Amino acid sequence: MQELRGYIRYRFRSDDDDVDVLLEGEADWVRSIVSELGLSKVGWAMPMAVDSTSLSNSGFASEISLVDEKPKDMGPEPDPSRIPVIRRPIGELNLAAKLVEVGLERPQRPTPDELREQLQGIEEPHPAQGPMVKDPMAESWLKELLRIAVRTHGVTAITTETIALAASDFLGDREGLELELFLEGMFRAGKLVKVHGGDNTGWGPSPAWLASGL
């Protein structure tokens, strides 16, 4: 990880292992957590703020010094002797357990029954509108289903089978090939993202579509 100073953000994502790590804070603290997780050689980091003195008259940062300029609130110099040395055989890091140790829990994938129960508990949405809408109510219910998956359960995509079991009757009784074609059409319209994993295909909402009005 770059030798950044001050307030920084670190990000590491692995779609294969369904892992998404996001840390924000003072650089020394972030580096210590990244080192403890064994992620020092992966992910990326960036400064979170630019001091006003580094802005040009146009309002854009003319130069950001990552090493030479020392932030005022950096605190005491780090003591290398206090940094723990962690050695382990390659491949033996249990990343999920390490995330729990530092207070970051891995999202629990919801069951179709949980999603259906939560979908039944919301108010019926307004029909979707727009020239690309083929089935207004089915699209509106699908958006609500994926909104629950993302915002309540913290997962970015759910499988075709999960969608069918949780909301087939909300989606015009679509299932099997008919449901896949419906989802594929919304993917081609830029409303869904497609995630391939193993023998399953997952579907998630594009951020713009999820945030848009109906």
N, C-alpha and C positions, 0 to 999 in steps of 0.2 A: 504494500500500500504506500502511496506517495507520502513524503514527509510533510504533510500539511500542518498548519497551526491554526489555533483559534477554534471557532465553532464550525464543525464539518458534518457532512452526511456520508454514510457508507451504505452501499447496496450490493447484495448478492442474491441472484435468483437461479434456481435449478429446476426447470420444468420436469426433468426426468424424475427427480426425487420429490417434486411438489414442495419445494422449499423456497421461501421468499424472506430474506433478512433485510431489515431497514433499521439503521441506527443513526441517531442524531445527537450531537453533544460536543463537548470539548474534545479536541483531537486526541489528547493522551488517554482519556477515558474510553473513547471509541476504539483506539488501537488496542487497549488492554482487553476489551471484550472480543475484538476480532482475533487477537492472538489466543485467547482462552478457547475460542471456538475452533481454532486451527484453520482459519480462513485467510491468513495473512497473504497468501499467494493468489487469491481469487478475489472477485468482486472489484468495485471501484469506489473511489472517494472523491468528494469535491467540497470546496469551501461553501458555507451557507450564506455569507454576507460579504459585501464590499464596503470598506470604509469610505465615507463621503469624500475624503481628500484624494482618493484615487479616481474620481469622476472627472471627465473633461467637461467643457462648456456645453457640449451637445447632450450631456446627461448619460453618456455611455462610459463604462469603465475603460480607461485608456491603458491601464496595466494592472494586473493583479500579481503581487509578489507572494509566492507561496512559502519562501524560506527567509528572505532577507528582512522583510518587515515583520517585526514582532508585535502581536496584538497587546493592547494594554492589560487585558484581563486574562492573560495566559496562565498566571499563577506561577508557582515555584518550578524550577528546572527539574525535569524527570531524573529519577535516580535509577540508573540501569541495574544496580544491585538488587532492587526490589521487584524487578520484572521476572516472573517465574519462567523457568525453562521447562517446556513441555515436549517430550519425545514419545512417539508412539509408532508402531508398525504401520506402513501405508495401508489404507483401507479399513483400519479399525476404529476410525472416528465415528461415534454415534451422534450425528448432528442433531437429531430430534431430541435426544436426552440432554445435550448441551444447551439447546435453546430453552428447555424447561428450567434448567439450572439457573439461567440468567434472567428468568421471568418472561421468556417469549415462548408462548405455547403454539404448537402447530395446529392449524385449523382442522376441526373435525368435520369430515365430509357428512352432510346430512343424508338421512335415508329418504326414500320416496314418500313414506308415510308421514315423516316430519314435515316435509315440504308441502304435502297435500293438506295437512291439518292447518298449517300456517296460511296457505293460499285460501282455504275456505273461510278463514277468520278475517279477511280483509273485505272492504267495500268493493262492489263491482266497479271496475274502471270504466272510463268513457271509451267509446270506440276509437281506434287509431284513425288518423286522417292523413291524406297525402296521395299523390298519383301512383306511388309504388306499393300501396297497401292492397293486398289481395283479399284478406279476411280481417276486417277491422277488429272484431272482438277477440279472435284467436291471437292476433298480434299483441293486443293489449294485455291479455292474460299471460302470454309468454313473457312479456316485459316484467310483469309483477312477479312471476315465478323466479326469473333470473335476478331480479332485484333482491328478493329474499335470500337467494343463494349467496349473492355477493355481500350484501350489507349485514345480514344476520349471521351467516355462517362463515364468511370470509373466504369462500372458495371462488375461483375465477371461472370455472366451467363445470357443467354436469353432463352426464352421458345421455345419448338418445333414449336408452332404456329407462333411465331415471325420469326424464321428462315425460315419457309415455305413462309410466306408472303413477306419477304424481299429478298429471294434469291432462290426460288424453281427452276426457270429456269437456274440459275447458277449451280445448283446441280443436273443436269440431269433430271429436271422436277419431282424431288422426292417430295412427300408430303404424309401426313397421315402415315399409317403403314410403307410404304416403306422408308420414311424419318426417322422414329423412328428406324427402323432396321439398317439403314446406320449409324446413330448417335450412336446407341448401339454398333455396331461393332468397331467404332473408340474409344469408351469408353473402351471396352475390350482390345484394343490395347494400352491403356495408353495415348492416344492423347487428350482425353476429360475428364473432370470431370462432374459428374452428381449431380445436386442439386434438392432435393425434397422439395416442398413447397406447401401445400394445395392440390388443384386439378391439379396443373401443375408440369411439370418436366423441370428444367432448365439445359442448357448445357454451359460449359465454357471450354476454352483451358487449358491444362496442361502447366505450365510455360516452361518446357523443349521443348515441341512440338512447342509452339508459338515462342520461340527464335531460334529454329533450322532452318537450311537452307532447301530448298525444294529438 
